[in-house]
Amino acid sequence: MNVLVINCGSSSLKFQLINSDSEEVLAKGLCDRIGIDGKLTYSPAGGVKTTVDKDMPTHAEAIQYVIEALCDNATGVVKSMSEIGAVGHRVVHGGERFTSSVVITEDVKKAIEECNDLAPLHNPANLIGINACEKIMPGVKMVAVFDTAFHQTMPEEAYLYGLPYKYYRDYKLRRYGFHGTSHSFVSKRVAQINNEDYNSTRTIVCHLGNGASLSAVNNGKCVDTSMGLTPLEGLIMGTRSGDIDPSIVEFIAKKENLDIAGVMNILNKKSGVFGLSDELSSDFRDLKSADLDGNMLAHNARKAFCYRVVKYIGSYVAAMNGVDNIVFTAGVGENNPDLRAEIMKHFEYLGIRIDEEKNMINGEEVLISTEDSKVKVYVIPTNEELAIARETVALVQ
Ligand code: ADP
């Protein structure tokens, strides 16, 4: 079956068409500047990537152009829309209601809308994408795959904040975690590679991208993750601060004469390694070359990033009373041997040994620990779109 995977933002829409039998990506692309003017980027497998201006007042036109591109006589990859068996939608927040992926119904859409408070920038955009697809592709089965669902197995002690309980009771204010599709995909893949039972192994997944989070997966269940109510908590990220003393919000507001939205903008967009490097870059490639050129702020930003990862790994080893596998994934995790080595050298006390040569391999599945290492350390490229396609097929077939 061909599955169209959609990741819809407020003014953009990323898509991939995946053949679920061969798991090949038939085509992928992006609709950008929806509601402004509109641009469609389209890449068929083995073909030429093209970008064309298209009038996209709403997401419905964007989807229409995606379908036309996929079915185009010359550059399309299917003959007609009837060759698209299902659509899998990435939905950011499923609250406590969704503990796994679901086939989309009117009731499900209402429940997603009820989570809008928890993800005001993302869930409304995800719903717009779902409605636009339903309009353009009537009768095609749609599935919602939630970023939060995998983490719903966390126990209370991991998901409750030390705040008045009534906020949890009344508003569902708690830790949820994100990147769940990636944490699930990667932790399952480790068990598969090791040929071991997913339900009796302990894995720490380090999803290190522009947004970054860790998870502790104990016997097939996520028991903790570093992001919280929103993706702002946890690690130092590309532009997000991660954990800070909450009093900093008031401190910055007073010093800089900012309102809450202004401070939140600083914490989300101007902080992380971008802020630490004095706005040099949020991209680890730039930071590395600046570091090599002797830029101390870039050097310290990279070290602070690693140190935060080390602290989280240490706490998850304690949470699970040990660890069998540690996995690096996503843009930073898959492509930075020096950061992996820097992080892992803090765990020699656990008997972890890194094979320097294997650690130099980037962007592919590789065991980077030595044979005598007490814990297996892997690099496993994540593939959230494939994970969404698999979940979708499992539910519609
Ligand atoms: P997100 O999905 O959160 O945007 P990604 O997982 O795509 O993030 O990761 C993006 C980050 O990965 C970039 O900002 C960059 O720092 C890092 N990255 C990607 N490719 C490389 C590379 N070849 N070498 C070093 N860092 C890289």
Residues whose N, C-alpha, C, O or C-beta is under 5 A from the ligand:
A	BS01	ADP	L208 G209 N210 G211 S282 D283 F284 R285 A330 G331 V332 N335
